[in-house]
Amino acid sequence: MPIVLVLVTIAQILATSSSAFAQFTTQSSLFADPKAQGVGDILTLVIVEKTSGSNTAATAANRSDTYEQKASLGTGAFDFLPDFGWDAEFGSDHQGAGQATRQGNLNARISVIVDSVYANGNMRIAGTREVQINGETEILTVSGLVRPADIGPGNVIFSTHVADARISYRGDGQVDRVQRGNWISRVIGWIF
C-alpha cells in the first residue's frame, strides 16, 4: 500500500506545471536539450554584427558662352560714330567630390524572452540589458523573430539568424555628453 501512495504522489507532482519535473513531460526525451518553445521561455542571443558601408560621388560641370558683336561706321544720321563692338564671354566650372565610409562592430551576449509564438512555431523575442559602470550606463536592446530550427544547444541563437532584428546599443553618462558636445556647438554645427 505505501508503494501505491508513493506512485500516486509522484504522478501528481509530474502532472503539475509548476513542478521542476514538468519540463520533462513536454519534451521528447529525458536526455534531450530542452529548447525554448513557449511564451516566457528564455533564449541566449549571441550578437555578432559587423557592418560596413561606403558611398562615393563625383560631379563635374562645365559651361561656356561667348557673344560677339561688331559694327562698322554707323548709317544714316549716325554715320559720324566710329566702329563700336562688344564681346562677352561667360563661363562656369564646377567640380565636386564626396565620400562617406562607415564601419561598426558589435559583439555581445544577452538573454531574451519569448514574447509570442506564431501558428507556424516562429517566436517573437525581446530583451534589454542595462549595465552601469562608474556613472556610465550602457543599454543593449534587441527584438526580432526566430525559427525553432535555428536554436542551437543550450538555447543559443546567433543574431544572424534573427529575422526582423532590431539591435540598439547606446550609452549615457559623462563620455556620451562629451561626445555630443554642448548645445552651443550643436547649434553652430546645425547652422553651418
C-alpha positions in Angstrom: 0.0 0.0 0.0 2.8 2.5 0.8 4.3 1.9 -2.7 1.0 2.8 -4.4 0.8 6.0 -2.3 4.3 7.0 -3.4 3.5 6.3 -7.1 0.3 8.4 -6.8 2.2 11.3 -5.2 4.9 11.2 -7.9 2.2 11.2 -10.6 0.6 14.3 -9.1 4.0 16.0 -8.9 4.7 15.3 -12.6 1.3 16.5 -13.6 1.6 19.9 -12.0 3.0 22.6 -14.3 4.9 24.3 -11.5 6.9 21.2 -10.8 10.6 21.0 -11.6 9.8 17.8 -13.5 7.2 19.4 -15.7 9.6 20.2 -18.5 10.3 16.5 -19.0 6.7 15.8 -19.6 6.6 18.2 -22.6 10.0 17.2 -24.1 10.6 14.1 -26.3 13.3 12.7 -24.1 14.8 13.0 -20.7 18.2 13.2 -22.4 17.2 15.9 -24.9 18.3 19.5 -24.5 15.1 21.4 -23.8 14.6 24.3 -26.3 12.5 27.4 -26.0 9.1 26.8 -27.4 6.6 28.9 -25.5 5.9 32.4 -24.2 8.1 33.3 -21.3 10.9 30.9 -22.3 14.4 32.3 -22.3 17.0 32.2 -25.1 20.6 33.3 -25.2 21.2 35.6 -28.1 24.8 35.9 -29.3 25.2 39.2 -31.2 27.9 39.1 -33.8 27.3 42.1 -36.1 29.8 43.6 -38.4 28.7 46.3 -40.8 30.5 48.5 -43.3 29.3 50.8 -46.0 30.8 53.2 -48.4 29.4 55.8 -50.7 31.4 57.9 -53.3 30.1 60.6 -55.6 31.8 62.9 -58.0 30.4 65.6 -60.3 31.9 67.8 -62.9 30.1 70.5 -64.9 31.4 73.0 -67.4 29.6 75.7 -69.3 30.9 78.3 -71.7 29.1 81.0 -73.6 30.6 83.5 -76.0 28.9 86.5 -77.5 30.5 88.8 -80.0 29.1 91.8 -81.9 30.9 94.2 -84.2 29.8 97.1 -86.3 31.4 99.4 -88.8 30.5 103.0 -89.3 27.0 103.9 -88.4 24.4 104.6 -91.1 22.1 107.5 -91.7 22.2 110.2 -89.1 24.8 108.2 -87.0 27.4 107.8 -89.7 29.7 110.0 -87.6 30.0 107.3 -85.0 33.2 105.2 -85.2 33.3 101.5 -85.1 31.9 100.0 -82.0 31.6 96.5 -80.8 31.4 94.3 -77.9 32.1 90.8 -77.0 31.4 88.9 -73.9 32.5 85.6 -72.6 30.8 83.7 -69.8 31.8 80.5 -68.2 31.4 78.4 -65.2 33.2 75.4 -64.0 32.3 73.2 -61.1 33.9 70.1 -59.7 32.8 68.4 -56.6 33.5 65.1 -54.8 32.3 63.4 -51.7 33.0 60.2 -49.9 31.4 58.6 -46.8 32.6 55.5 -45.1 31.1 53.9 -42.0 32.0 50.7 -40.1 30.6 49.2 -37.0 31.2 46.1 -34.9 29.0 44.8 -32.0 29.7 41.6 -30.1 27.6 40.7 -27.1 25.5 38.0 -25.4 22.1 38.8 -24.0 19.2 36.7 -22.6 15.9 37.4 -24.3 12.4 36.3 -23.5 9.9 34.8 -26.0 7.1 37.4 -26.3 4.7 35.5 -28.5 4.6 32.3 -30.6 3.1 32.3 -34.1 1.0 29.5 -35.6 4.0 28.2 -37.6 6.1 27.9 -34.4 8.2 31.0 -35.0 8.8 33.1 -31.9 9.0 36.9 -31.3 11.8 37.7 -28.9 12.7 40.8 -26.9 15.3 41.7 -24.3 17.1 44.6 -22.7 20.4 44.7 -20.8 21.4 47.7 -18.8 24.9 47.9 -17.3 26.2 50.7 -15.1 29.9 51.2 -14.5 31.3 54.3 -12.8 28.4 56.5 -13.6 28.2 55.3 -17.3 25.1 53.4 -18.4 25.2 51.1 -21.4 21.9 49.9 -22.7 21.5 47.0 -25.2 18.0 46.4 -26.6 17.1 43.6 -29.0 14.0 42.2 -30.6 13.2 40.0 -33.6 11.7 36.8 -34.9 13.4 33.4 -34.6 12.7 29.9 -36.0 12.8 27.0 -33.6 15.1 25.1 -36.1 17.8 27.9 -35.7 18.0 27.5 -31.9 21.2 25.6 -31.0 22.2 23.6 -28.0 21.8 25.4 -24.7 19.0 27.6 -26.2 21.6 29.7 -28.0 20.8 31.6 -31.2 23.0 33.9 -33.3 21.9 37.4 -34.3 22.5 36.4 -37.9 19.5 34.0 -37.6 17.1 36.6 -36.2 14.6 37.9 -38.8 13.3 41.5 -38.5 16.2 42.1 -36.0 16.2 45.4 -34.1 19.5 45.8 -32.2 20.2 49.0 -30.4 23.3 49.8 -28.3 23.7 53.2 -26.7 25.4 54.8 -23.8 24.6 57.5 -21.3 26.9 59.3 -19.0 29.9 61.7 -19.0 31.5 60.1 -22.0 28.3 60.4 -24.0 27.8 64.0 -23.0 31.4 64.9 -24.0 31.0 63.2 -27.4 27.8 65.1 -28.1 29.3 68.5 -27.2 27.5 71.4 -25.6 24.3 72.9 -27.0 26.2 76.0 -28.5 28.5 73.8 -30.6 25.5 71.7 -31.8 23.5 74.9 -32.8 26.5 76.3 -34.7 27.1 72.9 -36.4 23.4 72.8 -37.4 23.5 76.3 -38.8 26.7 75.8 -40.8 
